Amino acid sequence: MTEFNIGDTVQVTSGAMAHSVGTVVYLYEKTGKYLVRTGAGAQDYYSPDEIELFNP
């Protein structure tokens, strides 16, 4: 069972991109990390403890 789904809007909670809001676009099952796109050219992999569902 995954914690987040493709298309979920999430907020990054740690690191240089903390407080950025993005969309989950992929789950790399081998590592359990989610690819989050935060802008037109900005995306990175985050573990489930580095992101949370975004509630405006």
All heavy atoms as TSV, in Angstrom:
chain	resi	resn	atom	element	x	y	z
A	1	MET	N	N	0.843	-1.181	0.000
A	1	MET	CA	C	0.000	0.000	0.000
A	1	MET	C	C	0.888	1.243	0.000
A	1	MET	O	O	1.838	1.339	0.757
A	1	MET	CB	C	-0.890	-0.006	1.235
A	1	MET	CG	C	-1.849	1.150	1.273
A	1	MET	SD	S	-3.020	0.897	2.619
A	1	MET	CE	C	-3.108	2.545	3.213
A	2	THR	N	N	0.562	2.207	-0.841
A	2	THR	CA	C	1.342	3.431	-0.913
A	2	THR	C	C	0.682	4.526	-0.094
A	2	THR	O	O	-0.524	4.535	0.108
A	2	THR	CB	C	1.502	3.889	-2.370
A	2	THR	OG1	O	0.206	4.114	-2.917
A	2	THR	CG2	C	2.243	2.867	-3.204
A	3	GLU	N	N	1.490	5.467	0.356
A	3	GLU	CA	C	0.980	6.555	1.163
A	3	GLU	C	C	0.392	7.680	0.317
A	3	GLU	O	O	-0.476	8.401	0.762
A	3	GLU	CB	C	2.099	7.091	2.049
A	3	GLU	CG	C	2.566	6.071	3.057
A	3	GLU	CD	C	3.641	6.627	3.977
A	3	GLU	OE1	O	3.478	7.745	4.463
A	3	GLU	OE2	O	4.623	5.917	4.175
A	4	PHE	N	N	0.911	7.835	-0.889
A	4	PHE	CA	C	0.457	8.886	-1.785
A	4	PHE	C	C	0.103	8.271	-3.132
A	4	PHE	O	O	0.607	7.216	-3.493
A	4	PHE	CB	C	1.557	9.941	-1.979
A	4	PHE	CG	C	1.995	10.573	-0.689
A	4	PHE	CD1	C	3.133	10.135	-0.031
A	4	PHE	CD2	C	1.268	11.604	-0.119
A	4	PHE	CE1	C	3.544	10.707	1.154
A	4	PHE	CE2	C	1.668	12.193	1.080
A	4	PHE	CZ	C	2.803	11.737	1.711
A	5	ASN	N	N	-0.739	8.952	-3.877
A	5	ASN	CA	C	-1.155	8.484	-5.188
A	5	ASN	C	C	-0.668	9.454	-6.257
A	5	ASN	O	O	-0.489	10.652	-5.993
A	5	ASN	CB	C	-2.686	8.395	-5.262
A	5	ASN	CG	C	-3.240	7.378	-4.292
A	5	ASN	OD1	O	-2.810	6.232	-4.277
A	5	ASN	ND2	N	-4.184	7.789	-3.476
A	6	ILE	N	N	-0.497	8.944	-7.470
A	6	ILE	CA	C	-0.156	9.798	-8.598
A	6	ILE	C	C	-1.261	10.850	-8.723
A	6	ILE	O	O	-2.443	10.530	-8.671
A	6	ILE	CB	C	-0.060	8.973	-9.904
A	6	ILE	CG1	C	0.952	7.829	-9.758
A	6	ILE	CG2	C	0.282	9.882	-11.085
A	6	ILE	CD1	C	2.339	8.212	-9.384
A	7	GLY	N	N	-0.848	12.099	-8.853
A	7	GLY	CA	C	-1.806	13.197	-8.962
A	7	GLY	C	C	-2.081	13.921	-7.659
A	7	GLY	O	O	-2.666	15.007	-7.672
A	8	ASP	N	N	-1.656	13.351	-6.528
A	8	ASP	CA	C	-1.842	14.027	-5.239
A	8	ASP	C	C	-1.035	15.319	-5.202
A	8	ASP	O	O	0.111	15.369	-5.672
A	8	ASP	CB	C	-1.386	13.150	-4.076
A	8	ASP	CG	C	-2.385	12.078	-3.694
A	8	ASP	OD1	O	-3.517	12.102	-4.206
A	8	ASP	OD2	O	-2.020	11.210	-2.867
A	9	THR	N	N	-1.606	16.348	-4.608
A	9	THR	CA	C	-0.890	17.592	-4.365
A	9	THR	C	C	-0.249	17.495	-2.993
A	9	THR	O	O	-0.928	17.210	-2.006
A	9	THR	CB	C	-1.843	18.801	-4.425
A	9	THR	OG1	O	-2.464	18.827	-5.715
A	9	THR	CG2	C	-1.091	20.109	-4.207
A	10	VAL	N	N	1.072	17.678	-2.956
A	10	VAL	CA	C	1.823	17.514	-1.722
A	10	VAL	C	C	2.690	18.738	-1.457
A	10	VAL	O	O	2.969	19.531	-2.353
A	10	VAL	CB	C	2.717	16.254	-1.764
A	10	VAL	CG1	C	1.887	14.989	-1.851
A	10	VAL	CG2	C	3.723	16.317	-2.900
A	11	GLN	N	N	3.124	18.854	-0.198
A	11	GLN	CA	C	4.042	19.916	0.198
A	11	GLN	C	C	5.316	19.265	0.708
A	11	GLN	O	O	5.266	18.326	1.501
A	11	GLN	CB	C	3.431	20.790	1.280
A	11	GLN	CG	C	4.304	21.963	1.671
A	11	GLN	CD	C	3.571	22.948	2.571
A	11	GLN	OE1	O	2.532	22.648	3.126
A	11	GLN	NE2	N	4.131	24.125	2.695
A	12	VAL	N	N	6.450	19.769	0.251
A	12	VAL	CA	C	7.744	19.273	0.703
A	12	VAL	C	C	7.987	19.810	2.115
A	12	VAL	O	O	7.774	20.999	2.373
A	12	VAL	CB	C	8.870	19.719	-0.254
A	12	VAL	CG1	C	10.216	19.185	0.209
A	12	VAL	CG2	C	8.572	19.261	-1.683
A	13	THR	N	N	8.424	18.946	3.027
A	13	THR	CA	C	8.566	19.346	4.431
A	13	THR	C	C	10.009	19.504	4.886
A	13	THR	O	O	10.243	19.925	6.018
A	13	THR	CB	C	7.868	18.323	5.349
A	13	THR	OG1	O	8.462	17.036	5.149
A	13	THR	CG2	C	6.379	18.261	5.069
A	14	SER	N	N	10.985	19.165	4.035
A	14	SER	CA	C	12.381	19.280	4.467
A	14	SER	C	C	13.281	19.608	3.285
A	14	SER	O	O	12.883	19.496	2.125
A	14	SER	CB	C	12.842	17.980	5.131
A	14	SER	OG	O	12.823	16.925	4.205
A	15	GLY	N	N	14.501	20.003	3.600
A	15	GLY	CA	C	15.492	20.275	2.574
A	15	GLY	C	C	15.341	21.640	1.926
A	15	GLY	O	O	14.591	22.495	2.391
A	16	ALA	N	N	16.067	21.823	0.846
A	16	ALA	CA	C	16.097	23.110	0.159
A	16	ALA	C	C	14.748	23.507	-0.431
A	16	ALA	O	O	14.458	24.687	-0.591
A	16	ALA	CB	C	17.142	23.074	-0.954
A	17	MET	N	N	13.905	22.537	-0.730
A	17	MET	CA	C	12.603	22.816	-1.345
A	17	MET	C	C	11.469	22.820	-0.315
A	17	MET	O	O	10.297	22.786	-0.685
A	17	MET	CB	C	12.300	21.797	-2.449
A	17	MET	CG	C	13.258	21.860	-3.627
A	17	MET	SD	S	13.213	23.429	-4.486
A	17	MET	CE	C	11.595	23.350	-5.227
A	18	ALA	N	N	11.808	22.878	0.972
A	18	ALA	CA	C	10.790	22.888	2.024
A	18	ALA	C	C	9.756	23.972	1.762
A	18	ALA	O	O	10.099	25.065	1.311
A	18	ALA	CB	C	11.440	23.092	3.382
A	19	HIS	N	N	8.517	23.650	2.002
A	19	HIS	CA	C	7.350	24.518	1.823
A	19	HIS	C	C	6.900	24.633	0.367
A	19	HIS	O	O	5.912	25.299	0.098
A	19	HIS	CB	C	7.574	25.913	2.424
A	19	HIS	CG	C	8.034	25.868	3.847
A	19	HIS	ND1	N	7.233	25.414	4.869
A	19	HIS	CD2	C	9.232	26.173	4.406
A	19	HIS	CE1	C	7.915	25.468	5.999
A	19	HIS	NE2	N	9.115	25.914	5.749
A	20	SER	N	N	7.609	24.015	-0.568
A	20	SER	CA	C	7.180	24.018	-1.966
A	20	SER	C	C	6.018	23.046	-2.133
A	20	SER	O	O	5.974	21.997	-1.494
A	20	SER	CB	C	8.325	23.596	-2.882
A	20	SER	OG	O	9.373	24.533	-2.825
A	21	VAL	N	N	5.101	23.401	-3.008
A	21	VAL	CA	C	3.940	22.563	-3.293
A	21	VAL	C	C	4.106	21.991	-4.695
A	21	VAL	O	O	4.520	22.691	-5.615
A	21	VAL	CB	C	2.641	23.386	-3.183
A	21	VAL	CG1	C	1.438	22.547	-3.586
A	21	VAL	CG2	C	2.471	23.919	-1.769
A	22	GLY	N	N	3.796	20.712	-4.833
A	22	GLY	CA	C	3.925	20.059	-6.130
A	22	GLY	C	C	2.964	18.902	-6.274
A	22	GLY	O	O	2.123	18.657	-5.414
A	23	THR	N	N	3.134	18.181	-7.369
A	23	THR	CA	C	2.260	17.059	-7.703
A	23	THR	C	C	3.076	15.780	-7.805
A	23	THR	O	O	4.139	15.769	-8.436
A	23	THR	CB	C	1.563	17.318	-9.052
A	23	THR	OG1	O	0.856	18.549	-8.973
A	23	THR	CG2	C	0.590	16.200	-9.403
A	24	VAL	N	N	2.579	14.714	-7.197
A	24	VAL	CA	C	3.223	13.404	-7.314
A	24	VAL	C	C	2.989	12.905	-8.737
A	24	VAL	O	O	1.853	12.807	-9.195
A	24	VAL	CB	C	2.642	12.402	-6.294
A	24	VAL	CG1	C	3.243	11.017	-6.503
A	24	VAL	CG2	C	2.866	12.876	-4.872
A	25	VAL	N	N	4.093	12.614	-9.449
A	25	VAL	CA	C	3.964	12.160	-10.830
A	25	VAL	C	C	4.440	10.720	-11.042
A	25	VAL	O	O	4.174	10.139	-12.093
A	25	VAL	CB	C	4.702	13.107	-11.808
A	25	VAL	CG1	C	4.049	14.471	-11.824
A	25	VAL	CG2	C	6.173	13.228	-11.478
A	26	TYR	N	N	5.131	10.144	-10.034
A	26	TYR	CA	C	5.668	8.799	-10.225
A	26	TYR	C	C	6.078	8.221	-8.874
A	26	TYR	O	O	6.506	8.957	-7.985
A	26	TYR	CB	C	6.888	8.867	-11.161
A	26	TYR	CG	C	7.547	7.546	-11.456
A	26	TYR	CD1	C	6.943	6.615	-12.287
A	26	TYR	CD2	C	8.778	7.226	-10.907
A	26	TYR	CE1	C	7.547	5.404	-12.570
A	26	TYR	CE2	C	9.396	6.018	-11.178
A	26	TYR	CZ	C	8.770	5.105	-12.019
A	26	TYR	OH	O	9.380	3.906	-12.290
A	27	LEU	N	N	5.958	6.934	-8.725
A	27	LEU	CA	C	6.485	6.225	-7.552
A	27	LEU	C	C	7.547	5.251	-8.041
A	27	LEU	O	O	7.262	4.362	-8.855
A	27	LEU	CB	C	5.380	5.450	-6.824
A	27	LEU	CG	C	5.850	4.459	-5.764
A	27	LEU	CD1	C	6.628	5.154	-4.648
A	27	LEU	CD2	C	4.683	3.665	-5.201
A	28	TYR	N	N	8.766	5.425	-7.560
A	28	TYR	CA	C	9.850	4.511	-7.878
A	28	TYR	C	C	9.812	3.408	-6.827
A	28	TYR	O	O	10.332	3.565	-5.719
A	28	TYR	CB	C	11.184	5.251	-7.890
A	28	TYR	CG	C	12.355	4.428	-8.378
A	28	TYR	CD1	C	12.250	3.583	-9.482
A	28	TYR	CD2	C	13.587	4.502	-7.748
A	28	TYR	CE1	C	13.313	2.842	-9.937
A	28	TYR	CE2	C	14.671	3.757	-8.197
A	28	TYR	CZ	C	14.522	2.933	-9.290
A	28	TYR	OH	O	15.600	2.191	-9.737
A	29	GLU	N	N	9.150	2.319	-7.154
A	29	GLU	CA	C	8.870	1.273	-6.180
A	29	GLU	C	C	10.117	0.642	-5.582
A	29	GLU	O	O	10.105	0.214	-4.429
A	29	GLU	CB	C	7.976	0.207	-6.810
A	29	GLU	CG	C	6.583	0.726	-7.091
A	29	GLU	CD	C	5.649	-0.332	-7.641
A	29	GLU	OE1	O	5.959	-1.537	-7.511
A	29	GLU	OE2	O	4.616	0.048	-8.194
A	30	LYS	N	N	11.202	0.585	-6.337
A	30	LYS	CA	C	12.428	-0.040	-5.847
A	30	LYS	C	C	12.969	0.688	-4.608
A	30	LYS	O	O	13.472	0.056	-3.684
A	30	LYS	CB	C	13.482	-0.046	-6.952
A	30	LYS	CG	C	14.738	-0.790	-6.605
A	30	LYS	CD	C	15.660	-0.897	-7.795
A	30	LYS	CE	C	16.905	-1.692	-7.435
A	30	LYS	NZ	N	17.792	-1.840	-8.589
A	31	THR	N	N	12.843	2.023	-4.584
A	31	THR	CA	C	13.349	2.801	-3.450
A	31	THR	C	C	12.229	3.313	-2.553
A	31	THR	O	O	12.496	3.787	-1.449
A	31	THR	CB	C	14.153	4.017	-3.931
A	31	THR	OG1	O	13.295	4.881	-4.673
A	31	THR	CG2	C	15.340	3.601	-4.767
A	32	GLY	N	N	10.989	3.260	-3.026
A	32	GLY	CA	C	9.858	3.771	-2.259
A	32	GLY	C	C	9.761	5.282	-2.257
A	32	GLY	O	O	9.075	5.861	-1.430
A	33	LYS	N	N	10.451	5.919	-3.208
A	33	LYS	CA	C	10.434	7.381	-3.269
A	33	LYS	C	C	9.480	7.865	-4.362
A	33	LYS	O	O	9.266	7.197	-5.369
A	33	LYS	CB	C	11.838	7.927	-3.532
A	33	LYS	CG	C	12.764	7.716	-2.353
A	33	LYS	CD	C	14.060	8.462	-2.541
A	33	LYS	CE	C	14.908	8.344	-1.277
A	33	LYS	NZ	N	16.085	9.208	-1.357
A	34	TYR	N	N	8.931	9.059	-4.104
A	34	TYR	CA	C	7.974	9.666	-5.022
A	34	TYR	C	C	8.643	10.780	-5.811
A	34	TYR	O	O	9.386	11.593	-5.239
A	34	TYR	CB	C	6.804	10.267	-4.235
A	34	TYR	CG	C	5.998	9.226	-3.507
A	34	TYR	CD1	C	6.317	8.846	-2.208
A	34	TYR	CD2	C	4.903	8.625	-4.122
A	34	TYR	CE1	C	5.584	7.890	-1.542
A	34	TYR	CE2	C	4.161	7.659	-3.463
A	34	TYR	CZ	C	4.505	7.296	-2.176
A	34	TYR	OH	O	3.771	6.348	-1.519
A	35	LEU	N	N	8.366	10.824	-7.115
A	35	LEU	CA	C	8.836	11.922	-7.944
A	35	LEU	C	C	7.790	13.016	-7.858
A	35	LEU	O	O	6.622	12.800	-8.196
A	35	LEU	CB	C	9.023	11.481	-9.392
A	35	LEU	CG	C	9.531	12.552	-10.350
A	35	LEU	CD1	C	10.911	13.065	-9.920
A	35	LEU	CD2	C	9.592	12.002	-11.767
A	36	VAL	N	N	8.196	14.192	-7.357
A	36	VAL	CA	C	7.291	15.316	-7.160
A	36	VAL	C	C	7.721	16.442	-8.095
A	36	VAL	O	O	8.883	16.878	-8.050
A	36	VAL	CB	C	7.302	15.797	-5.693
A	36	VAL	CG1	C	6.417	17.019	-5.514
A	36	VAL	CG2	C	6.854	14.673	-4.768
A	37	ARG	N	N	6.802	16.906	-8.914
A	37	ARG	CA	C	7.056	18.024	-9.821
A	37	ARG	C	C	6.552	19.296	-9.153
A	37	ARG	O	O	5.367	19.435	-8.880
A	37	ARG	CB	C	6.358	17.791	-11.151
A	37	ARG	CG	C	6.693	18.841	-12.193
A	37	ARG	CD	C	6.254	18.418	-13.575
A	37	ARG	NE	N	7.022	17.236	-13.981
A	37	ARG	CZ	C	6.537	16.258	-14.745
A	37	ARG	NH1	N	5.295	16.306	-15.173
A	37	ARG	NH2	N	7.291	15.236	-15.070
A	38	THR	N	N	7.484	20.229	-8.889
A	38	THR	CA	C	7.130	21.470	-8.200
A	38	THR	C	C	7.102	22.669	-9.131
A	38	THR	O	O	6.737	23.755	-8.714
A	38	THR	CB	C	8.120	21.756	-7.055
A	38	THR	OG1	O	9.453	21.751	-7.578
A	38	THR	CG2	C	7.994	20.721	-5.948
A	39	GLY	N	N	7.468	22.499	-10.371
A	39	GLY	CA	C	7.446	23.588	-11.341
A	39	GLY	C	C	7.648	23.046	-12.734
A	39	GLY	O	O	7.774	21.835	-12.933
A	40	ALA	N	N	7.715	23.943	-13.707
A	40	ALA	CA	C	7.836	23.535	-15.100
A	40	ALA	C	C	9.069	22.664	-15.334
A	40	ALA	O	O	9.015	21.691	-16.072
A	40	ALA	CB	C	7.874	24.752	-16.002
A	41	GLY	N	N	10.173	22.997	-14.700
A	41	GLY	CA	C	11.385	22.218	-14.893
A	41	GLY	C	C	11.962	21.683	-13.605
A	41	GLY	O	O	13.077	21.187	-13.573
A	42	ALA	N	N	11.215	21.797	-12.517
A	42	ALA	CA	C	11.716	21.387	-11.207
A	42	ALA	C	C	10.984	20.144	-10.726
A	42	ALA	O	O	9.767	20.140	-10.605
A	42	ALA	CB	C	11.535	22.511	-10.195
A	43	GLN	N	N	11.759	19.091	-10.462
A	43	GLN	CA	C	11.200	17.862	-9.902
A	43	GLN	C	C	12.311	17.122	-9.192
A	43	GLN	O	O	13.475	17.273	-9.515
A	43	GLN	CB	C	10.555	16.996	-10.974
A	43	GLN	CG	C	11.483	16.520	-12.063
A	43	GLN	CD	C	10.750	15.748	-13.148
A	43	GLN	OE1	O	9.553	15.876	-13.323
A	43	GLN	NE2	N	11.467	14.934	-13.878
A	44	ASP	N	N	11.929	16.329	-8.212
A	44	ASP	CA	C	12.916	15.563	-7.457
A	44	ASP	C	C	12.204	14.409	-6.760
A	44	ASP	O	O	10.984	14.412	-6.628
A	44	ASP	CB	C	13.616	16.438	-6.420
A	44	ASP	CG	C	15.001	15.913	-6.046
A	44	ASP	OD1	O	15.357	14.789	-6.464
A	44	ASP	OD2	O	15.725	16.633	-5.344
A	45	TYR	N	N	12.994	13.431	-6.311
A	45	TYR	CA	C	12.461	12.283	-5.580
A	45	TYR	C	C	12.472	12.572	-4.086
A	45	TYR	O	O	13.449	13.114	-3.561
A	45	TYR	CB	C	13.293	11.030	-5.870
A	45	TYR	CG	C	13.026	10.440	-7.225
A	45	TYR	CD1	C	13.821	10.764	-8.318
A	45	TYR	CD2	C	11.970	9.560	-7.418
A	45	TYR	CE1	C	13.574	10.227	-9.568
A	45	TYR	CE2	C	11.714	9.013	-8.658
A	45	TYR	CZ	C	12.524	9.343	-9.727
A	45	TYR	OH	O	12.257	8.812	-10.959
A	46	TYR	N	N	11.380	12.199	-3.413
A	46	TYR	CA	C	11.250	12.394	-1.972
A	46	TYR	C	C	10.721	11.122	-1.331
A	46	TYR	O	O	9.838	10.465	-1.883
A	46	TYR	CB	C	10.284	13.535	-1.653
A	46	TYR	CG	C	10.762	14.877	-2.161
A	46	TYR	CD1	C	10.334	15.362	-3.388
A	46	TYR	CD2	C	11.645	15.647	-1.417
A	46	TYR	CE1	C	10.774	16.584	-3.866
A	46	TYR	CE2	C	12.092	16.870	-1.882
A	46	TYR	CZ	C	11.659	17.331	-3.110
A	46	TYR	OH	O	12.102	18.538	-3.581
A	47	SER	N	N	11.244	10.817	-0.146
A	47	SER	CA	C	10.711	9.696	0.611
A	47	SER	C	C	9.405	10.147	1.279
A	47	SER	O	O	9.160	11.348	1.418
A	47	SER	CB	C	11.725	9.226	1.654
A	47	SER	OG	O	12.021	10.263	2.548
A	48	PRO	N	N	8.570	9.212	1.695
A	48	PRO	CA	C	7.273	9.577	2.277
A	48	PRO	C	C	7.374	10.496	3.500
A	48	PRO	O	O	6.462	11.271	3.757
A	48	PRO	CB	C	6.656	8.230	2.679
A	48	PRO	CG	C	7.314	7.247	1.776
A	48	PRO	CD	C	8.705	7.765	1.558
A	49	ASP	N	N	8.477	10.436	4.237
A	49	ASP	CA	C	8.615	11.302	5.412
A	49	ASP	C	C	9.097	12.716	5.066
A	49	ASP	O	O	9.201	13.564	5.944
A	49	ASP	CB	C	9.521	10.666	6.460
A	49	ASP	CG	C	10.947	10.461	5.970
A	49	ASP	OD1	O	11.176	10.450	4.746
A	49	ASP	OD2	O	11.848	10.322	6.818
A	50	GLU	N	N	9.346	12.984	3.787
A	50	GLU	CA	C	9.783	14.317	3.349
A	50	GLU	C	C	8.654	15.130	2.690
A	50	GLU	O	O	8.872	16.275	2.317
A	50	GLU	CB	C	10.943	14.211	2.371
A	50	GLU	CG	C	12.192	13.603	2.967
A	50	GLU	CD	C	13.273	13.411	1.940
A	50	GLU	OE1	O	13.038	12.763	0.893
A	50	GLU	OE2	O	14.388	13.921	2.177
A	51	ILE	N	N	7.483	14.512	2.550
A	51	ILE	CA	C	6.342	15.194	1.930
A	51	ILE	C	C	5.078	14.905	2.731
A	51	ILE	O	O	5.016	13.932	3.489
A	51	ILE	CB	C	6.137	14.784	0.451
A	51	ILE	CG1	C	6.009	13.271	0.305
A	51	ILE	CG2	C	7.248	15.326	-0.427
A	51	ILE	CD1	C	5.722	12.790	-1.114
A	52	GLU	N	N	4.091	15.771	2.560
A	52	GLU	CA	C	2.777	15.556	3.193
A	52	GLU	C	C	1.720	16.060	2.229
A	52	GLU	O	O	1.984	16.917	1.378
A	52	GLU	CB	C	2.692	16.277	4.530
A	52	GLU	CG	C	2.817	17.775	4.428
A	52	GLU	CD	C	2.862	18.472	5.792
A	52	GLU	OE1	O	3.122	17.807	6.813
A	52	GLU	OE2	O	2.634	19.685	5.811
A	53	LEU	N	N	0.493	15.537	2.389
A	53	LEU	CA	C	-0.614	16.019	1.561
A	53	LEU	C	C	-0.810	17.498	1.819
A	53	LEU	O	O	-0.738	17.960	2.961
A	53	LEU	CB	C	-1.896	15.246	1.865
A	53	LEU	CG	C	-1.966	13.835	1.301
A	53	LEU	CD1	C	-3.259	13.147	1.772
A	53	LEU	CD2	C	-1.906	13.830	-0.213
A	54	PHE	N	N	-1.052	18.250	0.753
A	54	PHE	CA	C	-1.231	19.698	0.867
A	54	PHE	C	C	-2.695	20.018	1.127
A	54	PHE	O	O	-3.583	19.559	0.418
A	54	PHE	CB	C	-0.780	20.391	-0.420
A	54	PHE	CG	C	-0.965	21.868	-0.400
A	54	PHE	CD1	C	-0.211	22.665	0.439
A	54	PHE	CD2	C	-1.894	22.475	-1.224
A	54	PHE	CE1	C	-0.374	24.035	0.460
A	54	PHE	CE2	C	-2.060	23.842	-1.219
A	54	PHE	CZ	C	-1.299	24.633	-0.381
A	55	ASN	N	N	-2.922	20.786	2.180
A	55	ASN	CA	C	-4.262	21.253	2.525
A	55	ASN	C	C	-4.203	22.781	2.607
A	55	ASN	O	O	-3.713	23.319	3.590
A	55	ASN	CB	C	-4.722	20.676	3.877
A	55	ASN	CG	C	-4.946	19.194	3.807
A	55	ASN	OD1	O	-5.566	18.708	2.874
A	55	ASN	ND2	N	-4.413	18.460	4.760
A	56	PRO	N	N	-4.696	23.465	1.570
A	56	PRO	CA	C	-4.609	24.943	1.555
A	56	PRO	C	C	-5.398	25.591	2.659
A	56	PRO	O	O	-6.253	25.069	3.267
A	56	PRO	CB	C	-5.155	25.336	0.203
A	56	PRO	CG	C	-5.857	24.156	-0.332
A	56	PRO	CD	C	-5.384	22.952	0.437
